[in-house]
Amino acid sequence: MELRQLEYFVAVAEEGGFGRAARRLNIVQSAVSQQIARLEREFGVLLLDRSTRHVRLTGAGERLLGEARLVLAATRRMSDIAADIATGSDGVLRLGTLHAPGNRIYRALDELAAAAPRLQVRPRRLAPAERLAAVRSGELDAALVRALRHSAGLEVLEVWTDPLYAALPADHPLAGEAELRLEQLGQLPLRLAAREANPPFHDLVTAACRSAGIDPPAGPPFTTLQQSLTDIAADRASWTVFYEVAALPTVHRVAIRPLVDLSVTTSLAVPPGPAAPAVRRLLEALHRTADAERSGRALPT
């Protein structure tokens, strides 16, 4: 069965004749007759009564006419949806996500929903390496990642930059400073997670230390922010570096100071080549959200 056969059948039923249907379809009458005859042979039933001067529906034709209209309407709807997917206003976007300061991710997704209400976003929280692997394999369409400059087989598109902070004992002499430079912290043991836990961030911190001319002693490994800050408060002989996720924590006996000229960039990792329409819309929403945050204005609701 071909869709054009259903279209011809509906046209003949609505026009009441092969000639008028052919003129409506802008084809020759014989083509209409042939295709409907093939449809009848495939179904094994007669759809039209050709025994009179006027073509009439048979009982089978009357029953199947509504079904044919439904199929053609579904086909038109599918074509319309496909056209909307091609513009990024409809479809499914599979996105690898991460924690971001405040409700930034939610605001970006709200901005995307306002621009493309029919676009469905399916967020997934995975470890950084798993996020990148999922984009490479096609399991995800895009993934937000921190501190990543490049990754084999992917394009990395910057979306926003956040400051980094140092946490150190509140009774350390450096705690009296309003802000800190890495070179001031070279003698204090650094709590840093093993590279395999988060290679991009580990490399960012170690490269920044080298650029600052320091090689701080290795302290106990960073586990979670809460645990690491609690340990710094207890042993008062180490420091760590972190980025804001919800809000800057307040921990007794721990001082948190911004690090001068040190920041972490969040990017969108996507497959190479022209970005898919839905990914382009996501990028636009992420940039609008970041711009609004920088300027201190609220996005329109």
DRENTIKE-781248 format. One record per residue (C-alpha): residue number from 1; residue in one letter; z, y, x. Coordinates in nm, 3 decimals. Each point is the difference from the previous one (the first is absolute). Layout:
# DRENTIKE-781248
+-----+------+---------+---------+---------+
: seq : type :      pz :      py :      px :
+-----+------+---------+---------+---------+
: NUM :    A :       Z :       Y :       X :
...
+-----+------+---------+---------+---------+
This chain:
# DRENTIKE-781248
+-----+------+---------+---------+---------+
: seq : type :      pz :      py :      px :
+-----+------+---------+---------+---------+
:   1 :    M :   0.000 :   0.000 :   0.000 :
:   2 :    E :  -0.092 :   0.345 :   0.125 :
:   3 :    L :   0.151 :   0.327 :  -0.112 :
:   4 :    R :  -0.343 :   0.136 :  -0.085 :
:   5 :    Q :  -0.046 :  -0.283 :  -0.250 :
:   6 :    L :   0.315 :   0.109 :  -0.181 :
:   7 :    E :  -0.117 :   0.360 :   0.015 :
:   8 :    Y :  -0.336 :  -0.098 :  -0.154 :
:   9 :    F :   0.173 :  -0.205 :  -0.270 :
:  10 :    V :   0.227 :   0.290 :  -0.098 :
:  11 :    A :  -0.295 :   0.241 :  -0.003 :
:  12 :    V :  -0.206 :  -0.223 :  -0.233 :
:  13 :    A :   0.299 :  -0.049 :  -0.233 :
:  14 :    E :   0.067 :   0.374 :  -0.015 :
:  15 :    E :  -0.363 :   0.108 :  -0.030 :
:  16 :    G :  -0.103 :  -0.274 :  -0.243 :
:  17 :    G :  -0.310 :  -0.103 :   0.190 :
:  18 :    F :  -0.147 :  -0.092 :   0.337 :
:  19 :    G :  -0.240 :   0.294 :   0.014 :
:  20 :    R :   0.262 :   0.264 :  -0.066 :
:  21 :    A :   0.239 :  -0.171 :   0.246 :
:  22 :    A :  -0.274 :  -0.002 :   0.267 :
:  23 :    R :  -0.061 :   0.372 :  -0.049 :
:  24 :    R :   0.374 :   0.069 :   0.028 :
:  25 :    L :   0.021 :  -0.206 :   0.318 :
:  26 :    N :  -0.326 :   0.143 :   0.134 :
:  27 :    I :  -0.149 :  -0.344 :   0.067 :
:  28 :    V :  -0.279 :  -0.207 :  -0.156 :
:  29 :    Q :   0.073 :  -0.192 :  -0.320 :
:  30 :    S :  -0.096 :  -0.336 :   0.151 :
:  31 :    A :   0.272 :   0.034 :   0.263 :
:  32 :    V :   0.259 :   0.050 :  -0.273 :
:  33 :    S :  -0.121 :  -0.306 :  -0.193 :
:  34 :    Q :  -0.011 :  -0.220 :   0.309 :
:  35 :    Q :   0.349 :   0.088 :   0.121 :
:  36 :    I :   0.160 :  -0.051 :  -0.340 :
:  37 :    A :  -0.176 :  -0.334 :  -0.037 :
:  38 :    R :   0.144 :  -0.105 :   0.337 :
:  39 :    L :   0.345 :   0.110 :  -0.114 :
:  40 :    E :  -0.033 :  -0.208 :  -0.316 :
:  41 :    R :  -0.105 :  -0.305 :   0.200 :
:  42 :    E :   0.297 :   0.043 :   0.233 :
:  43 :    F :   0.245 :   0.036 :  -0.289 :
:  44 :    G :  -0.169 :  -0.272 :  -0.203 :
:  45 :    V :   0.005 :   0.214 :  -0.316 :
:  46 :    L :  -0.240 :   0.238 :  -0.176 :
:  47 :    L :   0.121 :   0.358 :   0.012 :
:  48 :    L :  -0.278 :   0.161 :  -0.204 :
:  49 :    D :  -0.190 :  -0.097 :  -0.314 :
:  50 :    R :  -0.365 :   0.078 :   0.062 :
:  51 :    S :  -0.128 :  -0.147 :  -0.326 :
:  52 :    T :  -0.038 :   0.330 :  -0.183 :
:  53 :    R :  -0.166 :   0.332 :   0.074 :
:  54 :    H :   0.341 :   0.131 :   0.106 :
:  55 :    V :   0.195 :  -0.168 :   0.280 :
:  56 :    R :   0.344 :  -0.093 :  -0.123 :
:  57 :    L :   0.308 :  -0.149 :   0.164 :
:  58 :    T :   0.078 :  -0.363 :  -0.066 :
:  59 :    G :   0.359 :  -0.104 :  -0.063 :
:  60 :    A :   0.032 :  -0.090 :   0.368 :
:  61 :    G :  -0.155 :   0.332 :   0.097 :
:  62 :    E :   0.241 :   0.190 :  -0.223 :
:  63 :    R :   0.294 :  -0.180 :   0.158 :
:  64 :    L :  -0.119 :   0.054 :   0.359 :
:  65 :    L :  -0.110 :   0.363 :  -0.040 :
:  66 :    G :   0.356 :   0.129 :   0.026 :
:  67 :    E :   0.061 :  -0.214 :   0.307 :
:  68 :    A :  -0.316 :   0.131 :   0.163 :
:  69 :    R :   0.113 :   0.357 :  -0.064 :
:  70 :    L :   0.339 :  -0.076 :   0.155 :
:  71 :    V :  -0.163 :  -0.147 :   0.311 :
:  72 :    L :  -0.228 :   0.302 :   0.041 :
:  73 :    A :   0.290 :   0.241 :  -0.057 :
:  74 :    A :   0.207 :  -0.187 :   0.261 :
:  75 :    T :  -0.292 :   0.020 :   0.242 :
:  76 :    R :  -0.031 :   0.375 :  -0.052 :
:  77 :    R :   0.375 :   0.039 :   0.046 :
:  78 :    M :  -0.012 :  -0.203 :   0.320 :
:  79 :    S :  -0.284 :   0.217 :   0.127 :
:  80 :    D :   0.197 :   0.316 :  -0.082 :
:  81 :    I :   0.308 :  -0.132 :   0.178 :
:  82 :    A :  -0.207 :  -0.096 :   0.304 :
:  83 :    A :  -0.139 :   0.355 :   0.011 :
:  84 :    D :   0.355 :   0.138 :  -0.013 :
:  85 :    I :   0.109 :  -0.237 :   0.277 :
:  86 :    A :  -0.286 :   0.133 :   0.211 :
:  87 :    T :   0.148 :   0.351 :  -0.034 :
:  88 :    G :   0.359 :  -0.113 :   0.062 :
:  89 :    S :   0.119 :   0.095 :  -0.348 :
:  90 :    D :   0.061 :  -0.362 :  -0.106 :
:  91 :    G :   0.077 :  -0.329 :   0.171 :
:  92 :    V :   0.284 :  -0.158 :   0.194 :
:  93 :    L :   0.131 :   0.138 :   0.331 :
:  94 :    R :   0.211 :  -0.245 :   0.202 :
:  95 :    L :   0.223 :   0.210 :   0.224 :
:  96 :    G :   0.245 :  -0.093 :   0.274 :
:  97 :    T :   0.293 :   0.242 :  -0.020 :
:  98 :    L :   0.304 :   0.110 :   0.198 :
:  99 :    H :   0.314 :   0.207 :  -0.047 :
: 100 :    A :  -0.069 :   0.374 :   0.017 :
: 101 :    P :   0.226 :   0.306 :  -0.012 :
: 102 :    G :   0.128 :   0.078 :  -0.346 :
: 103 :    N :  -0.235 :  -0.104 :  -0.277 :
: 104 :    R :  -0.318 :   0.088 :   0.190 :
: 105 :    I :  -0.178 :  -0.328 :  -0.072 :
: 106 :    Y :   0.080 :   0.023 :  -0.370 :
: 107 :    R :  -0.124 :   0.359 :  -0.013 :
: 108 :    A :  -0.322 :  -0.098 :   0.175 :
: 109 :    L :  -0.056 :  -0.286 :  -0.245 :
: 110 :    D :   0.072 :   0.235 :  -0.291 :
: 111 :    E :  -0.257 :   0.240 :   0.142 :
: 112 :    L :  -0.251 :  -0.285 :   0.025 :
: 113 :    A :   0.075 :  -0.109 :  -0.358 :
: 114 :    A :  -0.064 :   0.354 :  -0.124 :
: 115 :    A :  -0.338 :   0.008 :   0.175 :
: 116 :    A :  -0.102 :  -0.357 :  -0.093 :
: 117 :    P :   0.208 :  -0.124 :  -0.297 :
: 118 :    R :  -0.184 :  -0.334 :  -0.027 :
: 119 :    L :   0.035 :  -0.087 :   0.368 :
: 120 :    Q :   0.270 :  -0.266 :   0.035 :
: 121 :    V :   0.203 :   0.003 :   0.323 :
: 122 :    R :   0.163 :  -0.325 :   0.104 :
: 123 :    P :   0.249 :   0.079 :   0.278 :
: 124 :    R :   0.125 :  -0.266 :   0.240 :
: 125 :    R :   0.283 :   0.032 :   0.251 :
: 126 :    L :  -0.071 :  -0.198 :   0.316 :
: 127 :    A :   0.104 :   0.020 :   0.365 :
: 128 :    P :  -0.225 :   0.235 :   0.203 :
: 129 :    A :  -0.196 :  -0.276 :   0.175 :
: 130 :    E :  -0.045 :  -0.190 :  -0.328 :
: 131 :    R :  -0.127 :   0.317 :  -0.172 :
: 132 :    L :  -0.271 :   0.045 :   0.263 :
: 133 :    A :  -0.098 :  -0.368 :  -0.011 :
: 134 :    A :  -0.029 :   0.019 :  -0.380 :
: 135 :    V :  -0.240 :   0.295 :   0.023 :
: 136 :    R :  -0.211 :  -0.181 :   0.260 :
: 137 :    S :  -0.022 :  -0.311 :  -0.218 :
: 138 :    G :  -0.086 :   0.195 :  -0.315 :
: 139 :    E :   0.327 :  -0.092 :  -0.172 :
: 140 :    L :   0.088 :   0.372 :  -0.007 :
: 141 :    D :  -0.239 :   0.294 :  -0.040 :
: 142 :    A :   0.217 :   0.234 :   0.209 :
: 143 :    A :   0.347 :   0.018 :   0.153 :
: 144 :    L :   0.233 :   0.281 :   0.099 :
: 145 :    V :   0.130 :  -0.041 :   0.355 :
: 146 :    R :   0.211 :   0.208 :   0.239 :
: 147 :    A :  -0.061 :   0.091 :   0.363 :
: 148 :    L :  -0.332 :  -0.183 :   0.013 :
: 149 :    R :  -0.283 :   0.172 :   0.185 :
: 150 :    H :  -0.257 :  -0.278 :  -0.005 :
: 151 :    S :  -0.025 :  -0.364 :  -0.097 :
: 152 :    A :  -0.278 :  -0.248 :   0.071 :
: 153 :    G :  -0.240 :  -0.041 :  -0.292 :
: 154 :    L :   0.150 :   0.287 :  -0.202 :
: 155 :    E :  -0.030 :   0.375 :  -0.041 :
: 156 :    V :   0.325 :   0.197 :   0.013 :
: 157 :    L :   0.000 :   0.324 :  -0.202 :
: 158 :    E :   0.291 :   0.243 :   0.043 :
: 159 :    V :   0.171 :   0.111 :  -0.320 :
: 160 :    W :   0.326 :   0.171 :   0.103 :
: 161 :    T :   0.242 :   0.058 :   0.289 :
: 162 :    D :   0.382 :  -0.010 :  -0.008 :
: 163 :    P :   0.262 :   0.108 :   0.255 :
: 164 :    L :   0.210 :  -0.246 :   0.197 :
: 165 :    Y :   0.376 :   0.019 :   0.039 :
: 166 :    A :   0.252 :  -0.113 :   0.259 :
: 167 :    A :   0.333 :  -0.149 :  -0.106 :
: 168 :    L :   0.278 :   0.009 :   0.260 :
: 169 :    P :   0.380 :  -0.001 :   0.009 :
: 170 :    A :   0.146 :   0.315 :  -0.156 :
: 171 :    D :   0.235 :   0.048 :   0.297 :
: 172 :    H :  -0.281 :  -0.014 :   0.259 :
: 173 :    P :  -0.061 :   0.337 :   0.173 :
: 174 :    L :  -0.359 :   0.006 :  -0.129 :
: 175 :    A :   0.122 :  -0.013 :  -0.359 :
: 176 :    G :   0.071 :   0.370 :   0.026 :
: 177 :    E :  -0.372 :   0.077 :   0.026 :
: 178 :    A :  -0.193 :   0.101 :  -0.313 :
: 179 :    E :  -0.300 :  -0.202 :   0.119 :
: 180 :    L :  -0.067 :  -0.232 :   0.289 :
: 181 :    R :  -0.273 :  -0.080 :   0.250 :
: 182 :    L :  -0.060 :  -0.352 :   0.120 :
: 183 :    E :   0.062 :   0.094 :   0.362 :
: 184 :    Q :   0.361 :   0.084 :  -0.092 :
: 185 :    L :   0.061 :  -0.359 :  -0.114 :
: 186 :    G :  -0.119 :  -0.190 :   0.306 :
: 187 :    Q :   0.345 :  -0.119 :   0.111 :
: 188 :    L :   0.119 :  -0.127 :  -0.339 :
: 189 :    P :  -0.086 :  -0.362 :  -0.100 :
: 190 :    L :  -0.276 :  -0.009 :  -0.262 :
: 191 :    R :   0.018 :  -0.227 :  -0.303 :
: 192 :    L :  -0.361 :  -0.101 :  -0.067 :
: 193 :    A :  -0.132 :  -0.296 :  -0.198 :
: 194 :    A :  -0.197 :  -0.262 :   0.190 :
: 195 :    R :  -0.368 :   0.081 :   0.022 :
: 196 :    E :  -0.104 :  -0.295 :  -0.214 :
: 197 :    A :   0.200 :   0.140 :  -0.292 :
: 198 :    N :  -0.212 :   0.317 :  -0.020 :
: 199 :    P :  -0.248 :   0.038 :   0.288 :
: 200 :    P :  -0.141 :   0.345 :  -0.094 :
: 201 :    F :   0.341 :   0.168 :  -0.027 :
: 202 :    H :   0.137 :  -0.176 :   0.307 :
: 203 :    D :  -0.302 :   0.118 :   0.201 :
: 204 :    L :   0.035 :   0.354 :  -0.136 :
: 205 :    V :   0.360 :   0.029 :   0.116 :
: 206 :    T :  -0.049 :  -0.164 :   0.340 :
: 207 :    A :  -0.311 :   0.210 :   0.072 :
: 208 :    A :   0.187 :   0.317 :  -0.098 :
: 209 :    C :   0.284 :  -0.092 :   0.236 :
: 210 :    R :  -0.245 :  -0.053 :   0.286 :
: 211 :    S :  -0.167 :   0.333 :  -0.074 :
: 212 :    A :   0.343 :   0.166 :   0.007 :
: 213 :    G :   0.070 :  -0.160 :   0.338 :
: 214 :    I :   0.290 :  -0.216 :  -0.115 :
: 215 :    D :   0.070 :  -0.372 :  -0.008 :
: 216 :    P :   0.320 :  -0.034 :  -0.203 :
: 217 :    P :   0.207 :  -0.315 :   0.047 :
: 218 :    A :  -0.055 :  -0.260 :  -0.270 :
: 219 :    G :   0.280 :  -0.003 :  -0.253 :
: 220 :    P :   0.060 :  -0.263 :  -0.269 :
: 221 :    P :  -0.315 :  -0.051 :  -0.208 :
: 222 :    F :  -0.059 :   0.212 :  -0.310 :
: 223 :    T :   0.045 :  -0.218 :  -0.309 :
: 224 :    T :   0.019 :   0.214 :  -0.312 :
: 225 :    L :   0.065 :   0.372 :  -0.011 :
: 226 :    Q :   0.331 :  -0.047 :  -0.181 :
: 227 :    Q :   0.125 :  -0.264 :   0.243 :
: 228 :    S :  -0.121 :   0.189 :   0.307 :
: 229 :    L :   0.170 :   0.325 :  -0.108 :
: 230 :    T :   0.320 :  -0.190 :  -0.075 :
: 231 :    D :  -0.011 :  -0.155 :   0.349 :
: 232 :    I :  -0.064 :   0.338 :   0.164 :
: 233 :    A :   0.304 :   0.138 :  -0.181 :
: 234 :    A :   0.212 :  -0.293 :   0.120 :
: 235 :    D :  -0.097 :  -0.035 :   0.367 :
: 236 :    R :  -0.102 :   0.361 :   0.075 :
: 237 :    A :  -0.217 :  -0.101 :   0.296 :
: 238 :    S :  -0.359 :  -0.007 :  -0.130 :
: 239 :    W :  -0.261 :   0.185 :  -0.204 :
: 240 :    T :  -0.301 :  -0.083 :  -0.213 :
: 241 :    V :  -0.308 :   0.169 :  -0.137 :
: 242 :    F :  -0.113 :  -0.026 :  -0.362 :
: 243 :    Y :  -0.207 :   0.165 :  -0.273 :
: 244 :    E :   0.119 :   0.116 :  -0.339 :
: 245 :    V :  -0.056 :  -0.238 :  -0.289 :
: 246 :    A :   0.215 :   0.108 :  -0.293 :
: 247 :    A :   0.220 :   0.279 :   0.132 :
: 248 :    L :   0.168 :   0.060 :   0.332 :
: 249 :    P :   0.316 :  -0.213 :   0.001 :
: 250 :    T :   0.348 :   0.135 :   0.053 :
: 251 :    V :   0.215 :  -0.233 :   0.210 :
: 252 :    H :   0.349 :   0.075 :   0.127 :
: 253 :    R :   0.007 :   0.047 :   0.380 :
: 254 :    V :  -0.383 :   0.007 :   0.025 :
: 255 :    A :  -0.205 :   0.312 :   0.069 :
: 256 :    I :  -0.362 :   0.013 :  -0.114 :
: 257 :    R :  -0.226 :   0.254 :   0.168 :
: 258 :    P :  -0.375 :   0.065 :  -0.024 :
: 259 :    L :  -0.201 :  -0.085 :   0.310 :
: 260 :    V :  -0.216 :   0.284 :   0.128 :
: 261 :    D :  -0.376 :  -0.061 :   0.017 :
: 262 :    L :   0.029 :  -0.360 :  -0.113 :
: 263 :    S :  -0.135 :  -0.122 :  -0.333 :
: 264 :    V :  -0.140 :  -0.311 :  -0.166 :
: 265 :    T :  -0.331 :  -0.009 :  -0.182 :
: 266 :    T :  -0.062 :  -0.207 :  -0.312 :
: 267 :    S :  -0.359 :  -0.112 :  -0.044 :
: 268 :    L :  -0.210 :  -0.200 :  -0.240 :
: 269 :    A :  -0.156 :  -0.308 :   0.157 :
: 270 :    V :  -0.331 :  -0.094 :  -0.167 :
: 271 :    P :  -0.298 :  -0.225 :   0.074 :
: 272 :    P :  -0.262 :   0.162 :   0.225 :
: 273 :    G :  -0.299 :   0.180 :  -0.147 :
: 274 :    P :  -0.029 :   0.228 :  -0.303 :
: 275 :    A :   0.324 :   0.000 :  -0.198 :
: 276 :    A :  -0.006 :  -0.161 :  -0.343 :
: 277 :    P :   0.008 :   0.255 :  -0.286 :
: 278 :    A :   0.353 :  -0.098 :  -0.105 :
: 279 :    V :   0.121 :   0.035 :   0.360 :
: 280 :    R :  -0.157 :   0.347 :   0.021 :
: 281 :    R :   0.188 :   0.101 :  -0.314 :
: 282 :    L :   0.322 :  -0.135 :   0.149 :
: 283 :    L :  -0.055 :   0.197 :   0.321 :
: 284 :    E :  -0.056 :   0.317 :  -0.199 :
: 285 :    A :   0.323 :  -0.058 :  -0.195 :
: 286 :    L :   0.197 :  -0.069 :   0.320 :
: 287 :    H :  -0.131 :   0.316 :   0.164 :
: 288 :    R :   0.069 :   0.213 :  -0.308 :
: 289 :    T :   0.356 :  -0.133 :  -0.012 :
: 290 :    A :   0.057 :   0.069 :   0.369 :
: 291 :    D :  -0.149 :   0.351 :  -0.029 :
: 292 :    A :   0.221 :   0.078 :  -0.299 :
: 293 :    E :   0.308 :  -0.122 :   0.186 :
: 294 :    R :  -0.080 :   0.210 :   0.305 :
: 295 :    S :  -0.053 :   0.312 :  -0.208 :
: 296 :    G :   0.312 :  -0.065 :  -0.206 :
: 297 :    R :  -0.187 :   0.006 :  -0.330 :
: 298 :    A :   0.013 :  -0.255 :  -0.278 :
: 299 :    L :  -0.307 :  -0.193 :  -0.106 :
: 300 :    P :  -0.119 :   0.081 :  -0.353 :
: 301 :    T :   0.113 :  -0.245 :  -0.267 :
+-----+------+---------+---------+---------+
